[in-house]
Amino acid sequence: MPAYAIGILTETCLNDDVRRYLECIDSTLQPYAGRFIIHGGPYQWMEGKLAGDVIVIEFESLELASQWYDSPAYQAIKPLRTANSVGTVFLVQGVPMGHRASDIVS
């Protein structure tokens, strides 16, 4: 099943360190078949308000997502982001094709 690395960044200082992080992250994703599917807005607000940017990176599995996050290549650039942004980052497994909302109560 697919898995996702999701970041919700509420503050980002767009400086040289963050620019370097952005220039380097794609090469850290490649060995794990990760790809950006959402990287900020524009947003069409339907309900509530989000104070920040949403980033979603898709992987083929939760195992690959975890391997990417823990990889030496990503860990080497992670401080460039964490020292210059505030937010939440997590990994989550997707659902199988054909999933229905009621499946979680069965």
Phi and psi restraints in degrees (range 20) as a CNS / XPLOR table:
assign (resid 1 and name C) (resid 2 and name N)
       (resid 2 and name CA) (resid 2 and name C) 1.0 -67.3 20.0 2
assign (resid 2 and name N) (resid 2 and name CA)
       (resid 2 and name C) (resid 3 and name N) 1.0 159.8 20.0 2
assign (resid 2 and name C) (resid 3 and name N)
       (resid 3 and name CA) (resid 3 and name C) 1.0 -139.3 20.0 2
assign (resid 3 and name N) (resid 3 and name CA)
       (resid 3 and name C) (resid 4 and name N) 1.0 162.4 20.0 2
assign (resid 3 and name C) (resid 4 and name N)
       (resid 4 and name CA) (resid 4 and name C) 1.0 -136.0 20.0 2
assign (resid 4 and name N) (resid 4 and name CA)
       (resid 4 and name C) (resid 5 and name N) 1.0 137.7 20.0 2
assign (resid 4 and name C) (resid 5 and name N)
       (resid 5 and name CA) (resid 5 and name C) 1.0 -96.1 20.0 2
assign (resid 5 and name N) (resid 5 and name CA)
       (resid 5 and name C) (resid 6 and name N) 1.0 121.4 20.0 2
assign (resid 5 and name C) (resid 6 and name N)
       (resid 6 and name CA) (resid 6 and name C) 1.0 -119.5 20.0 2
assign (resid 6 and name N) (resid 6 and name CA)
       (resid 6 and name C) (resid 7 and name N) 1.0 130.6 20.0 2
assign (resid 6 and name C) (resid 7 and name N)
       (resid 7 and name CA) (resid 7 and name C) 1.0 -121.7 20.0 2
assign (resid 7 and name N) (resid 7 and name CA)
       (resid 7 and name C) (resid 8 and name N) 1.0 135.9 20.0 2
assign (resid 7 and name C) (resid 8 and name N)
       (resid 8 and name CA) (resid 8 and name C) 1.0 -122.4 20.0 2
assign (resid 8 and name N) (resid 8 and name CA)
       (resid 8 and name C) (resid 9 and name N) 1.0 101.7 20.0 2
assign (resid 8 and name C) (resid 9 and name N)
       (resid 9 and name CA) (resid 9 and name C) 1.0 -99.5 20.0 2
assign (resid 9 and name N) (resid 9 and name CA)
       (resid 9 and name C) (resid 10 and name N) 1.0 118.1 20.0 2
assign (resid 9 and name C) (resid 10 and name N)
       (resid 10 and name CA) (resid 10 and name C) 1.0 -90.6 20.0 2
assign (resid 10 and name N) (resid 10 and name CA)
       (resid 10 and name C) (resid 11 and name N) 1.0 -22.4 20.0 2
assign (resid 10 and name C) (resid 11 and name N)
       (resid 11 and name CA) (resid 11 and name C) 1.0 -144.6 20.0 2
assign (resid 11 and name N) (resid 11 and name CA)
       (resid 11 and name C) (resid 12 and name N) 1.0 135.2 20.0 2
assign (resid 11 and name C) (resid 12 and name N)
       (resid 12 and name CA) (resid 12 and name C) 1.0 -142.6 20.0 2
assign (resid 12 and name N) (resid 12 and name CA)
       (resid 12 and name C) (resid 13 and name N) 1.0 129.5 20.0 2
assign (resid 12 and name C) (resid 13 and name N)
       (resid 13 and name CA) (resid 13 and name C) 1.0 -95.2 20.0 2
assign (resid 13 and name N) (resid 13 and name CA)
       (resid 13 and name C) (resid 14 and name N) 1.0 105.6 20.0 2
assign (resid 13 and name C) (resid 14 and name N)
       (resid 14 and name CA) (resid 14 and name C) 1.0 -78.9 20.0 2
assign (resid 14 and name N) (resid 14 and name CA)
       (resid 14 and name C) (resid 15 and name N) 1.0 87.1 20.0 2
assign (resid 14 and name C) (resid 15 and name N)
       (resid 15 and name CA) (resid 15 and name C) 1.0 -120.1 20.0 2
assign (resid 15 and name N) (resid 15 and name CA)
       (resid 15 and name C) (resid 16 and name N) 1.0 -171.1 20.0 2
assign (resid 15 and name C) (resid 16 and name N)
       (resid 16 and name CA) (resid 16 and name C) 1.0 -61.8 20.0 2
assign (resid 16 and name N) (resid 16 and name CA)
       (resid 16 and name C) (resid 17 and name N) 1.0 -36.2 20.0 2
assign (resid 16 and name C) (resid 17 and name N)
       (resid 17 and name CA) (resid 17 and name C) 1.0 -64.9 20.0 2
assign (resid 17 and name N) (resid 17 and name CA)
       (resid 17 and name C) (resid 18 and name N) 1.0 -43.7 20.0 2
assign (resid 17 and name C) (resid 18 and name N)
       (resid 18 and name CA) (resid 18 and name C) 1.0 -67.8 20.0 2
assign (resid 18 and name N) (resid 18 and name CA)
       (resid 18 and name C) (resid 19 and name N) 1.0 -38.4 20.0 2
assign (resid 18 and name C) (resid 19 and name N)
       (resid 19 and name CA) (resid 19 and name C) 1.0 -60.8 20.0 2
assign (resid 19 and name N) (resid 19 and name CA)
       (resid 19 and name C) (resid 20 and name N) 1.0 -41.6 20.0 2
assign (resid 19 and name C) (resid 20 and name N)
       (resid 20 and name CA) (resid 20 and name C) 1.0 -63.9 20.0 2
assign (resid 20 and name N) (resid 20 and name CA)
       (resid 20 and name C) (resid 21 and name N) 1.0 -43.5 20.0 2
assign (resid 20 and name C) (resid 21 and name N)
       (resid 21 and name CA) (resid 21 and name C) 1.0 -55.9 20.0 2
assign (resid 21 and name N) (resid 21 and name CA)
       (resid 21 and name C) (resid 22 and name N) 1.0 -48.0 20.0 2
assign (resid 21 and name C) (resid 22 and name N)
       (resid 22 and name CA) (resid 22 and name C) 1.0 -64.5 20.0 2
assign (resid 22 and name N) (resid 22 and name CA)
       (resid 22 and name C) (resid 23 and name N) 1.0 -34.5 20.0 2
assign (resid 22 and name C) (resid 23 and name N)
       (resid 23 and name CA) (resid 23 and name C) 1.0 -71.2 20.0 2
assign (resid 23 and name N) (resid 23 and name CA)
       (resid 23 and name C) (resid 24 and name N) 1.0 -26.0 20.0 2
assign (resid 23 and name C) (resid 24 and name N)
       (resid 24 and name CA) (resid 24 and name C) 1.0 -99.6 20.0 2
assign (resid 24 and name N) (resid 24 and name CA)
       (resid 24 and name C) (resid 25 and name N) 1.0 -23.4 20.0 2
assign (resid 24 and name C) (resid 25 and name N)
       (resid 25 and name CA) (resid 25 and name C) 1.0 -63.4 20.0 2
assign (resid 25 and name N) (resid 25 and name CA)
       (resid 25 and name C) (resid 26 and name N) 1.0 -37.2 20.0 2
assign (resid 25 and name C) (resid 26 and name N)
       (resid 26 and name CA) (resid 26 and name C) 1.0 -57.5 20.0 2
assign (resid 26 and name N) (resid 26 and name CA)
       (resid 26 and name C) (resid 27 and name N) 1.0 -40.0 20.0 2
assign (resid 26 and name C) (resid 27 and name N)
       (resid 27 and name CA) (resid 27 and name C) 1.0 -68.5 20.0 2
assign (resid 27 and name N) (resid 27 and name CA)
       (resid 27 and name C) (resid 28 and name N) 1.0 -24.3 20.0 2
assign (resid 27 and name C) (resid 28 and name N)
       (resid 28 and name CA) (resid 28 and name C) 1.0 -76.2 20.0 2
assign (resid 28 and name N) (resid 28 and name CA)
       (resid 28 and name C) (resid 29 and name N) 1.0 -25.5 20.0 2
assign (resid 28 and name C) (resid 29 and name N)
       (resid 29 and name CA) (resid 29 and name C) 1.0 -78.6 20.0 2
assign (resid 29 and name N) (resid 29 and name CA)
       (resid 29 and name C) (resid 30 and name N) 1.0 -34.2 20.0 2
assign (resid 29 and name C) (resid 30 and name N)
       (resid 30 and name CA) (resid 30 and name C) 1.0 -51.4 20.0 2
assign (resid 30 and name N) (resid 30 and name CA)
       (resid 30 and name C) (resid 31 and name N) 1.0 -47.9 20.0 2
assign (resid 30 and name C) (resid 31 and name N)
       (resid 31 and name CA) (resid 31 and name C) 1.0 -66.1 20.0 2
assign (resid 31 and name N) (resid 31 and name CA)
       (resid 31 and name C) (resid 32 and name N) 1.0 -14.3 20.0 2
assign (resid 31 and name C) (resid 32 and name N)
       (resid 32 and name CA) (resid 32 and name C) 1.0 -112.4 20.0 2
assign (resid 32 and name N) (resid 32 and name CA)
       (resid 32 and name C) (resid 33 and name N) 1.0 11.2 20.0 2
assign (resid 32 and name C) (resid 33 and name N)
       (resid 33 and name CA) (resid 33 and name C) 1.0 57.1 20.0 2
assign (resid 33 and name N) (resid 33 and name CA)
       (resid 33 and name C) (resid 34 and name N) 1.0 34.5 20.0 2
assign (resid 33 and name C) (resid 34 and name N)
       (resid 34 and name CA) (resid 34 and name C) 1.0 -86.2 20.0 2
assign (resid 34 and name N) (resid 34 and name CA)
       (resid 34 and name C) (resid 35 and name N) 1.0 146.1 20.0 2
assign (resid 34 and name C) (resid 35 and name N)
       (resid 35 and name CA) (resid 35 and name C) 1.0 -147.3 20.0 2
assign (resid 35 and name N) (resid 35 and name CA)
       (resid 35 and name C) (resid 36 and name N) 1.0 141.5 20.0 2
assign (resid 35 and name C) (resid 36 and name N)
       (resid 36 and name CA) (resid 36 and name C) 1.0 -68.4 20.0 2
assign (resid 36 and name N) (resid 36 and name CA)
       (resid 36 and name C) (resid 37 and name N) 1.0 132.4 20.0 2
assign (resid 36 and name C) (resid 37 and name N)
       (resid 37 and name CA) (resid 37 and name C) 1.0 -117.3 20.0 2
assign (resid 37 and name N) (resid 37 and name CA)
       (resid 37 and name C) (resid 38 and name N) 1.0 -20.7 20.0 2
assign (resid 37 and name C) (resid 38 and name N)
       (resid 38 and name CA) (resid 38 and name C) 1.0 -141.3 20.0 2
assign (resid 38 and name N) (resid 38 and name CA)
       (resid 38 and name C) (resid 39 and name N) 1.0 133.5 20.0 2
assign (resid 38 and name C) (resid 39 and name N)
       (resid 39 and name CA) (resid 39 and name C) 1.0 -144.9 20.0 2
assign (resid 39 and name N) (resid 39 and name CA)
       (resid 39 and name C) (resid 40 and name N) 1.0 77.4 20.0 2
assign (resid 39 and name C) (resid 40 and name N)
       (resid 40 and name CA) (resid 40 and name C) 1.0 84.9 20.0 2
assign (resid 40 and name N) (resid 40 and name CA)
       (resid 40 and name C) (resid 41 and name N) 1.0 -166.8 20.0 2
assign (resid 40 and name C) (resid 41 and name N)
       (resid 41 and name CA) (resid 41 and name C) 1.0 -82.9 20.0 2
assign (resid 41 and name N) (resid 41 and name CA)
       (resid 41 and name C) (resid 42 and name N) 1.0 -162.7 20.0 2
assign (resid 41 and name C) (resid 42 and name N)
       (resid 42 and name CA) (resid 42 and name C) 1.0 -75.2 20.0 2
assign (resid 42 and name N) (resid 42 and name CA)
       (resid 42 and name C) (resid 43 and name N) 1.0 156.6 20.0 2
assign (resid 42 and name C) (resid 43 and name N)
       (resid 43 and name CA) (resid 43 and name C) 1.0 -114.4 20.0 2
assign (resid 43 and name N) (resid 43 and name CA)
       (resid 43 and name C) (resid 44 and name N) 1.0 148.6 20.0 2
assign (resid 43 and name C) (resid 44 and name N)
       (resid 44 and name CA) (resid 44 and name C) 1.0 -115.4 20.0 2
assign (resid 44 and name N) (resid 44 and name CA)
       (resid 44 and name C) (resid 45 and name N) 1.0 101.5 20.0 2
assign (resid 44 and name C) (resid 45 and name N)
       (resid 45 and name CA) (resid 45 and name C) 1.0 -69.7 20.0 2
assign (resid 45 and name N) (resid 45 and name CA)
       (resid 45 and name C) (resid 46 and name N) 1.0 127.0 20.0 2
assign (resid 45 and name C) (resid 46 and name N)
       (resid 46 and name CA) (resid 46 and name C) 1.0 -110.6 20.0 2
assign (resid 46 and name N) (resid 46 and name CA)
       (resid 46 and name C) (resid 47 and name N) 1.0 -41.9 20.0 2
assign (resid 46 and name C) (resid 47 and name N)
       (resid 47 and name CA) (resid 47 and name C) 1.0 -148.2 20.0 2
assign (resid 47 and name N) (resid 47 and name CA)
       (resid 47 and name C) (resid 48 and name N) 1.0 142.8 20.0 2
assign (resid 47 and name C) (resid 48 and name N)
       (resid 48 and name CA) (resid 48 and name C) 1.0 65.4 20.0 2
assign (resid 48 and name N) (resid 48 and name CA)
       (resid 48 and name C) (resid 49 and name N) 1.0 -166.3 20.0 2
assign (resid 48 and name C) (resid 49 and name N)
       (resid 49 and name CA) (resid 49 and name C) 1.0 -148.9 20.0 2
assign (resid 49 and name N) (resid 49 and name CA)
       (resid 49 and name C) (resid 50 and name N) 1.0 134.4 20.0 2
assign (resid 49 and name C) (resid 50 and name N)
       (resid 50 and name CA) (resid 50 and name C) 1.0 -107.5 20.0 2
assign (resid 50 and name N) (resid 50 and name CA)
       (resid 50 and name C) (resid 51 and name N) 1.0 125.9 20.0 2
assign (resid 50 and name C) (resid 51 and name N)
       (resid 51 and name CA) (resid 51 and name C) 1.0 -97.9 20.0 2
assign (resid 51 and name N) (resid 51 and name CA)
       (resid 51 and name C) (resid 52 and name N) 1.0 84.5 20.0 2
assign (resid 51 and name C) (resid 52 and name N)
       (resid 52 and name CA) (resid 52 and name C) 1.0 152.6 20.0 2
assign (resid 52 and name N) (resid 52 and name CA)
       (resid 52 and name C) (resid 53 and name N) 1.0 -169.7 20.0 2
assign (resid 52 and name C) (resid 53 and name N)
       (resid 53 and name CA) (resid 53 and name C) 1.0 -114.6 20.0 2
assign (resid 53 and name N) (resid 53 and name CA)
       (resid 53 and name C) (resid 54 and name N) 1.0 143.7 20.0 2
assign (resid 53 and name C) (resid 54 and name N)
       (resid 54 and name CA) (resid 54 and name C) 1.0 -103.7 20.0 2
assign (resid 54 and name N) (resid 54 and name CA)
       (resid 54 and name C) (resid 55 and name N) 1.0 133.2 20.0 2
assign (resid 54 and name C) (resid 55 and name N)
       (resid 55 and name CA) (resid 55 and name C) 1.0 -126.7 20.0 2
assign (resid 55 and name N) (resid 55 and name CA)
       (resid 55 and name C) (resid 56 and name N) 1.0 129.4 20.0 2
assign (resid 55 and name C) (resid 56 and name N)
       (resid 56 and name CA) (resid 56 and name C) 1.0 -130.5 20.0 2
assign (resid 56 and name N) (resid 56 and name CA)
       (resid 56 and name C) (resid 57 and name N) 1.0 126.1 20.0 2
assign (resid 56 and name C) (resid 57 and name N)
       (resid 57 and name CA) (resid 57 and name C) 1.0 -117.8 20.0 2
assign (resid 57 and name N) (resid 57 and name CA)
       (resid 57 and name C) (resid 58 and name N) 1.0 127.5 20.0 2
assign (resid 57 and name C) (resid 58 and name N)
       (resid 58 and name CA) (resid 58 and name C) 1.0 -96.1 20.0 2
assign (resid 58 and name N) (resid 58 and name CA)
       (resid 58 and name C) (resid 59 and name N) 1.0 141.1 20.0 2
assign (resid 58 and name C) (resid 59 and name N)
       (resid 59 and name CA) (resid 59 and name C) 1.0 -129.5 20.0 2
assign (resid 59 and name N) (resid 59 and name CA)
       (resid 59 and name C) (resid 60 and name N) 1.0 161.9 20.0 2
assign (resid 59 and name C) (resid 60 and name N)
       (resid 60 and name CA) (resid 60 and name C) 1.0 -72.4 20.0 2
assign (resid 60 and name N) (resid 60 and name CA)
       (resid 60 and name C) (resid 61 and name N) 1.0 -22.0 20.0 2
assign (resid 60 and name C) (resid 61 and name N)
       (resid 61 and name CA) (resid 61 and name C) 1.0 -157.5 20.0 2
assign (resid 61 and name N) (resid 61 and name CA)
       (resid 61 and name C) (resid 62 and name N) 1.0 162.6 20.0 2
assign (resid 61 and name C) (resid 62 and name N)
       (resid 62 and name CA) (resid 62 and name C) 1.0 -64.9 20.0 2
assign (resid 62 and name N) (resid 62 and name CA)
       (resid 62 and name C) (resid 63 and name N) 1.0 -34.4 20.0 2
assign (resid 62 and name C) (resid 63 and name N)
       (resid 63 and name CA) (resid 63 and name C) 1.0 -61.7 20.0 2
assign (resid 63 and name N) (resid 63 and name CA)
       (resid 63 and name C) (resid 64 and name N) 1.0 -45.6 20.0 2
assign (resid 63 and name C) (resid 64 and name N)
       (resid 64 and name CA) (resid 64 and name C) 1.0 -65.8 20.0 2
assign (resid 64 and name N) (resid 64 and name CA)
       (resid 64 and name C) (resid 65 and name N) 1.0 -38.8 20.0 2
assign (resid 64 and name C) (resid 65 and name N)
       (resid 65 and name CA) (resid 65 and name C) 1.0 -61.5 20.0 2
assign (resid 65 and name N) (resid 65 and name CA)
       (resid 65 and name C) (resid 66 and name N) 1.0 -44.1 20.0 2
assign (resid 65 and name C) (resid 66 and name N)
       (resid 66 and name CA) (resid 66 and name C) 1.0 -66.7 20.0 2
assign (resid 66 and name N) (resid 66 and name CA)
       (resid 66 and name C) (resid 67 and name N) 1.0 -40.9 20.0 2
assign (resid 66 and name C) (resid 67 and name N)
       (resid 67 and name CA) (resid 67 and name C) 1.0 -62.2 20.0 2
assign (resid 67 and name N) (resid 67 and name CA)
       (resid 67 and name C) (resid 68 and name N) 1.0 -41.3 20.0 2
assign (resid 67 and name C) (resid 68 and name N)
       (resid 68 and name CA) (resid 68 and name C) 1.0 -60.9 20.0 2
assign (resid 68 and name N) (resid 68 and name CA)
       (resid 68 and name C) (resid 69 and name N) 1.0 -51.2 20.0 2
assign (resid 68 and name C) (resid 69 and name N)
       (resid 69 and name CA) (resid 69 and name C) 1.0 -59.8 20.0 2
assign (resid 69 and name N) (resid 69 and name CA)
       (resid 69 and name C) (resid 70 and name N) 1.0 -38.9 20.0 2
assign (resid 69 and name C) (resid 70 and name N)
       (resid 70 and name CA) (resid 70 and name C) 1.0 -84.9 20.0 2
assign (resid 70 and name N) (resid 70 and name CA)
       (resid 70 and name C) (resid 71 and name N) 1.0 -5.2 20.0 2
assign (resid 70 and name C) (resid 71 and name N)
       (resid 71 and name CA) (resid 71 and name C) 1.0 -64.3 20.0 2
assign (resid 71 and name N) (resid 71 and name CA)
       (resid 71 and name C) (resid 72 and name N) 1.0 147.2 20.0 2
assign (resid 71 and name C) (resid 72 and name N)
       (resid 72 and name CA) (resid 72 and name C) 1.0 -57.1 20.0 2
assign (resid 72 and name N) (resid 72 and name CA)
       (resid 72 and name C) (resid 73 and name N) 1.0 -36.3 20.0 2
assign (resid 72 and name C) (resid 73 and name N)
       (resid 73 and name CA) (resid 73 and name C) 1.0 -64.5 20.0 2
assign (resid 73 and name N) (resid 73 and name CA)
       (resid 73 and name C) (resid 74 and name N) 1.0 -44.1 20.0 2
assign (resid 73 and name C) (resid 74 and name N)
       (resid 74 and name CA) (resid 74 and name C) 1.0 -73.6 20.0 2
assign (resid 74 and name N) (resid 74 and name CA)
       (resid 74 and name C) (resid 75 and name N) 1.0 -41.1 20.0 2
assign (resid 74 and name C) (resid 75 and name N)
       (resid 75 and name CA) (resid 75 and name C) 1.0 -60.6 20.0 2
assign (resid 75 and name N) (resid 75 and name CA)
       (resid 75 and name C) (resid 76 and name N) 1.0 -29.7 20.0 2
assign (resid 75 and name C) (resid 76 and name N)
       (resid 76 and name CA) (resid 76 and name C) 1.0 -68.3 20.0 2
assign (resid 76 and name N) (resid 76 and name CA)
       (resid 76 and name C) (resid 77 and name N) 1.0 -31.7 20.0 2
assign (resid 76 and name C) (resid 77 and name N)
       (resid 77 and name CA) (resid 77 and name C) 1.0 -100.5 20.0 2
assign (resid 77 and name N) (resid 77 and name CA)
       (resid 77 and name C) (resid 78 and name N) 1.0 -15.3 20.0 2
assign (resid 77 and name C) (resid 78 and name N)
       (resid 78 and name CA) (resid 78 and name C) 1.0 -52.7 20.0 2
assign (resid 78 and name N) (resid 78 and name CA)
       (resid 78 and name C) (resid 79 and name N) 1.0 -41.8 20.0 2
assign (resid 78 and name C) (resid 79 and name N)
       (resid 79 and name CA) (resid 79 and name C) 1.0 -60.7 20.0 2
assign (resid 79 and name N) (resid 79 and name CA)
       (resid 79 and name C) (resid 80 and name N) 1.0 -24.6 20.0 2
assign (resid 79 and name C) (resid 80 and name N)
       (resid 80 and name CA) (resid 80 and name C) 1.0 -63.4 20.0 2
assign (resid 80 and name N) (resid 80 and name CA)
       (resid 80 and name C) (resid 81 and name N) 1.0 -34.6 20.0 2
assign (resid 80 and name C) (resid 81 and name N)
       (resid 81 and name CA) (resid 81 and name C) 1.0 -81.7 20.0 2
assign (resid 81 and name N) (resid 81 and name CA)
       (resid 81 and name C) (resid 82 and name N) 1.0 -49.0 20.0 2
assign (resid 81 and name C) (resid 82 and name N)
       (resid 82 and name CA) (resid 82 and name C) 1.0 -66.7 20.0 2
assign (resid 82 and name N) (resid 82 and name CA)
       (resid 82 and name C) (resid 83 and name N) 1.0 -28.7 20.0 2
assign (resid 82 and name C) (resid 83 and name N)
       (resid 83 and name CA) (resid 83 and name C) 1.0 -77.2 20.0 2
assign (resid 83 and name N) (resid 83 and name CA)
       (resid 83 and name C) (resid 84 and name N) 1.0 -11.5 20.0 2
assign (resid 83 and name C) (resid 84 and name N)
       (resid 84 and name CA) (resid 84 and name C) 1.0 -129.6 20.0 2
assign (resid 84 and name N) (resid 84 and name CA)
       (resid 84 and name C) (resid 85 and name N) 1.0 14.4 20.0 2
assign (resid 84 and name C) (resid 85 and name N)
       (resid 85 and name CA) (resid 85 and name C) 1.0 -151.0 20.0 2
assign (resid 85 and name N) (resid 85 and name CA)
       (resid 85 and name C) (resid 86 and name N) 1.0 161.7 20.0 2
assign (resid 85 and name C) (resid 86 and name N)
       (resid 86 and name CA) (resid 86 and name C) 1.0 -127.2 20.0 2
assign (resid 86 and name N) (resid 86 and name CA)
       (resid 86 and name C) (resid 87 and name N) 1.0 135.2 20.0 2
assign (resid 86 and name C) (resid 87 and name N)
       (resid 87 and name CA) (resid 87 and name C) 1.0 170.1 20.0 2
assign (resid 87 and name N) (resid 87 and name CA)
       (resid 87 and name C) (resid 88 and name N) 1.0 -166.9 20.0 2
assign (resid 87 and name C) (resid 88 and name N)
       (resid 88 and name CA) (resid 88 and name C) 1.0 -123.2 20.0 2
assign (resid 88 and name N) (resid 88 and name CA)
       (resid 88 and name C) (resid 89 and name N) 1.0 137.1 20.0 2
assign (resid 88 and name C) (resid 89 and name N)
       (resid 89 and name CA) (resid 89 and name C) 1.0 -132.0 20.0 2
assign (resid 89 and name N) (resid 89 and name CA)
       (resid 89 and name C) (resid 90 and name N) 1.0 133.8 20.0 2
assign (resid 89 and name C) (resid 90 and name N)
       (resid 90 and name CA) (resid 90 and name C) 1.0 -152.0 20.0 2
assign (resid 90 and name N) (resid 90 and name CA)
       (resid 90 and name C) (resid 91 and name N) 1.0 161.5 20.0 2
assign (resid 90 and name C) (resid 91 and name N)
       (resid 91 and name CA) (resid 91 and name C) 1.0 -108.4 20.0 2
assign (resid 91 and name N) (resid 91 and name CA)
       (resid 91 and name C) (resid 92 and name N) 1.0 140.2 20.0 2
assign (resid 91 and name C) (resid 92 and name N)
       (resid 92 and name CA) (resid 92 and name C) 1.0 -144.4 20.0 2
assign (resid 92 and name N) (resid 92 and name CA)
       (resid 92 and name C) (resid 93 and name N) 1.0 140.5 20.0 2
assign (resid 92 and name C) (resid 93 and name N)
       (resid 93 and name CA) (resid 93 and name C) 1.0 -82.3 20.0 2
assign (resid 93 and name N) (resid 93 and name CA)
       (resid 93 and name C) (resid 94 and name N) 1.0 140.5 20.0 2
assign (resid 93 and name C) (resid 94 and name N)
       (resid 94 and name CA) (resid 94 and name C) 1.0 -77.3 20.0 2
assign (resid 94 and name N) (resid 94 and name CA)
       (resid 94 and name C) (resid 95 and name N) 1.0 -174.8 20.0 2
assign (resid 94 and name C) (resid 95 and name N)
       (resid 95 and name CA) (resid 95 and name C) 1.0 -111.2 20.0 2
assign (resid 95 and name N) (resid 95 and name CA)
       (resid 95 and name C) (resid 96 and name N) 1.0 157.9 20.0 2
assign (resid 95 and name C) (resid 96 and name N)
       (resid 96 and name CA) (resid 96 and name C) 1.0 -69.8 20.0 2
assign (resid 96 and name N) (resid 96 and name CA)
       (resid 96 and name C) (resid 97 and name N) 1.0 158.2 20.0 2
assign (resid 96 and name C) (resid 97 and name N)
       (resid 97 and name CA) (resid 97 and name C) 1.0 -56.1 20.0 2
assign (resid 97 and name N) (resid 97 and name CA)
       (resid 97 and name C) (resid 98 and name N) 1.0 137.8 20.0 2
assign (resid 97 and name C) (resid 98 and name N)
       (resid 98 and name CA) (resid 98 and name C) 1.0 87.1 20.0 2
assign (resid 98 and name N) (resid 98 and name CA)
       (resid 98 and name C) (resid 99 and name N) 1.0 2.3 20.0 2
assign (resid 98 and name C) (resid 99 and name N)
       (resid 99 and name CA) (resid 99 and name C) 1.0 -58.1 20.0 2
assign (resid 99 and name N) (resid 99 and name CA)
       (resid 99 and name C) (resid 100 and name N) 1.0 138.5 20.0 2
assign (resid 99 and name C) (resid 100 and name N)
       (resid 100 and name CA) (resid 100 and name C) 1.0 -118.2 20.0 2
assign (resid 100 and name N) (resid 100 and name CA)
       (resid 100 and name C) (resid 101 and name N) 1.0 147.4 20.0 2
assign (resid 100 and name C) (resid 101 and name N)
       (resid 101 and name CA) (resid 101 and name C) 1.0 -53.3 20.0 2
assign (resid 101 and name N) (resid 101 and name CA)
       (resid 101 and name C) (resid 102 and name N) 1.0 -37.9 20.0 2
assign (resid 101 and name C) (resid 102 and name N)
       (resid 102 and name CA) (resid 102 and name C) 1.0 -71.8 20.0 2
assign (resid 102 and name N) (resid 102 and name CA)
       (resid 102 and name C) (resid 103 and name N) 1.0 -10.0 20.0 2
assign (resid 102 and name C) (resid 103 and name N)
       (resid 103 and name CA) (resid 103 and name C) 1.0 -59.4 20.0 2
assign (resid 103 and name N) (resid 103 and name CA)
       (resid 103 and name C) (resid 104 and name N) 1.0 -27.3 20.0 2
assign (resid 103 and name C) (resid 104 and name N)
       (resid 104 and name CA) (resid 104 and name C) 1.0 -77.6 20.0 2
assign (resid 104 and name N) (resid 104 and name CA)
       (resid 104 and name C) (resid 105 and name N) 1.0 -11.5 20.0 2
assign (resid 104 and name C) (resid 105 and name N)
       (resid 105 and name CA) (resid 105 and name C) 1.0 -107.0 20.0 2
assign (resid 105 and name N) (resid 105 and name CA)
       (resid 105 and name C) (resid 106 and name N) 1.0 2.6 20.0 2
